[in-house]
Amino acid sequence: MSAARPRVLFVYFTVTQQTLTVIEAMTDTLRTRGCDVQQARIEFTDPRYADRFSRFPFKHPYLLVAGMLLPQLRHATGQIRVPDSVREGDYDLVCIGSPTWWLNPCMPIRSFMQSDLAATVFAGKPFAAIVVCHRYWKNNLATVKALGIKKGGKFVSGIHFIAAGGAIGSMLALMSYFGTGVIKDRYLGVKIPKANLQPSYLGESRAFAHELADSLGCAAQIEGGSA
Ligand SMILES: Cc1cc2nc3c(=O)[nH]c(=O)nc-3n(C[C@H](O)[C@H](O)[C@H](O)COP(=O)(O)O)c2cc1C
């Protein structure tokens, strides 16, 4: 490891804060391992969609989710704003926080991954993918990996986080949460699993961050202090 602290960039999008929750846990761990960490949250500024994603809980959760079906399956991109920290830094590792929308990376993340800016950010750099969803992570992770490699990045590793329950239960829990912003036990009279991240997310996020720190050659964490 060079004398300089390894620089890590998180580029992510979030509406309901689950992706940010994972990134915060990873950021804490990477900092204890001596990394200089920047978090860059993409803004979804596209006039066709920005308004509907600007408020949470969602007024019409089913309409909101259904309204993204065609654009997502078409792999459409849209207008985004990317923080200056993404352009300005020369990073040793780039981590992409990618919520799933209709089996794919959400439009703001795809828009970033396919941008000219991504080509400068990824060129020759190691990168990792973090997928957060209620259930369907595989295609999202594979897509982020492929797009990053296409922009010149070197894929290091990926991780995914899913909610509790089966296909129907976790979907009902998600829609309940989208409409209320509260994790409930029942929805439409039916018992539902807990929405969002499972408690194991914290340990898994930290372990993944340690794995990335090891790949950067960071010194081991010293008990009760920084590396
Ligand atoms: C428009 C839309 C489509 C979604 N489609 C899927 C999906 O196909 N599969 C899935 O597992 N989760 C899907 N989700 C759930 C999100 O992945 C989940 O809510 C995740 O926590 C969002 O990340 P965030 O909390 O950081 O915004 C969808 C969410 C939205 C808003």
The ligand as a MOL file (V3000), in Angstrom:
LIG
                    3D

  0  0  0     0  0            999 V3000
M  V30 BEGIN CTAB
M  V30 COUNTS 31 33 0 0 0
M  V30 BEGIN ATOM
M  V30 1 C -39.9810 1.3510 -9.9940 0
M  V30 2 C -39.4930 0.2500 -9.1130 0
M  V30 3 C -39.3490 -1.0300 -9.6280 0
M  V30 4 C -38.8560 -2.0640 -8.8120 0
M  V30 5 N -38.6670 -3.3090 -9.3590 0
M  V30 6 C -38.0800 -4.2890 -8.5960 0
M  V30 7 C -37.7900 -5.5610 -9.1650 0
M  V30 8 O -38.0200 -5.8400 -10.3480 0
M  V30 9 N -37.2220 -6.5100 -8.3600 0
M  V30 10 C -36.9140 -6.2640 -7.0560 0
M  V30 11 O -36.4100 -7.1610 -6.3920 0
M  V30 12 N -37.1670 -5.0500 -6.4980 0
M  V30 13 C -37.7460 -4.0720 -7.2260 0
M  V30 14 N -38.0180 -2.8490 -6.6850 0
M  V30 15 C -37.7320 -2.6450 -5.2500 0
M  V30 16 C -36.4190 -1.9010 -4.9940 0
M  V30 17 O -35.3340 -2.5730 -5.5360 0
M  V30 18 C -36.2580 -1.7310 -3.4930 0
M  V30 19 O -37.3200 -0.9620 -3.0260 0
M  V30 20 C -34.9280 -1.0990 -3.0780 0
M  V30 21 O -34.8860 -1.0370 -1.6810 0
M  V30 22 C -34.8100 0.2990 -3.5950 0
M  V30 23 O -33.6010 0.8630 -3.1350 0
M  V30 24 P -33.5900 2.2590 -2.3140 0
M  V30 25 O -34.3070 1.9760 -1.0000 0
M  V30 26 O -32.1570 2.5370 -2.1060 0
M  V30 27 O -34.3150 3.2760 -3.1220 0
M  V30 28 C -38.5390 -1.8100 -7.4520 0
M  V30 29 C -38.7010 -0.5100 -6.9450 0
M  V30 30 C -39.1680 0.5040 -7.7600 0
M  V30 31 C -39.3080 1.8890 -7.1820 0
M  V30 END ATOM
M  V30 BEGIN BOND
M  V30 1 1 1 2
M  V30 2 1 2 3
M  V30 3 2 2 30
M  V30 4 2 3 4
M  V30 5 1 4 5
M  V30 6 1 4 28
M  V30 7 2 5 6
M  V30 8 1 6 7
M  V30 9 1 6 13
M  V30 10 2 7 8
M  V30 11 1 7 9
M  V30 12 1 9 10
M  V30 13 2 10 11
M  V30 14 1 10 12
M  V30 15 2 12 13
M  V30 16 1 13 14
M  V30 17 1 14 15
M  V30 18 1 14 28
M  V30 19 1 15 16
M  V30 20 1 16 17
M  V30 21 1 16 18
M  V30 22 1 18 19
M  V30 23 1 18 20
M  V30 24 1 20 21
M  V30 25 1 20 22
M  V30 26 1 22 23
M  V30 27 1 23 24
M  V30 28 2 24 25
M  V30 29 1 24 26
M  V30 30 1 24 27
M  V30 31 2 28 29
M  V30 32 1 29 30
M  V30 33 1 30 31
M  V30 END BOND
M  V30 END CTAB
M  END
